[in-house]
Amino acid sequence: MKSRVRELRLEHNWSQAELGEKLGVSRQTVNAIETEKYDPSLPLAFKLGRLFKKRVEDIFEA
């Protein structure tokens, strides 16, 4: 699944570790989402949407 997480994270000047802390996941999980090796669960996708003030559909593409 294609993701805009890296782009959005960099716009906020957050490290992967900082974003992981805000989401309650590890830096490795953030890295896996950014490199498209892991598709987040729906609750995590919605947390990302709330955090970045974007619709889930604007963050992820199938």
N, C-alpha and C positions, 0 to 999 in steps of 0.2 A: 504494500500500500504506500503510495507516494505521500510524503508528509512535508509540511512547511514549518515543522517545529524548530529546526535549526535556524532558519531565517527569522522567525519570530523571537526566538531566544536571543539571537545576536542584536536584534533591534532594541531589546531591553538591556543589553550589555550584561547578561547573566551567563555564568559558567554552567556547564552541564550539572555540576554538583549543586549549584544554587537552585537551578530549576528543579532538580530532583528533590531537594529539601522542601521546596514550596509545594510539590506534588505528593510528598510522602513516599517517594521511590528512590532507588539508588541512581548514582551517576551512570552506572552501566546500563540501567534500563533506559535512561534518556538517550544514551549513545545508540543503543539498539533500535530505538524508535527512529532516531535521526538517520541511521544508516539502512533503514527499511529491513532490518533483520527481525523485528518484533512488531506485531500489530497490538496496540494497547487495548485493554478491555474497555467496554463502553463506559464504566464509571471513570476510568482514567482519561478517556477521550473527552468526556464532559468536563472534568476538572481542568484539562488543558483549555477547553473552550471558554470556561469562566475566567481562568487566569489571564488569557490573552484577549478576552472580550470579543471573541469570534465565534461563529457557528462552527460546529464540528466539521461540516461540509466544506468550510473555507480553510480548514487546517489539513484535512486528509482527502485524498482522491483514490478511488479504487483503481 
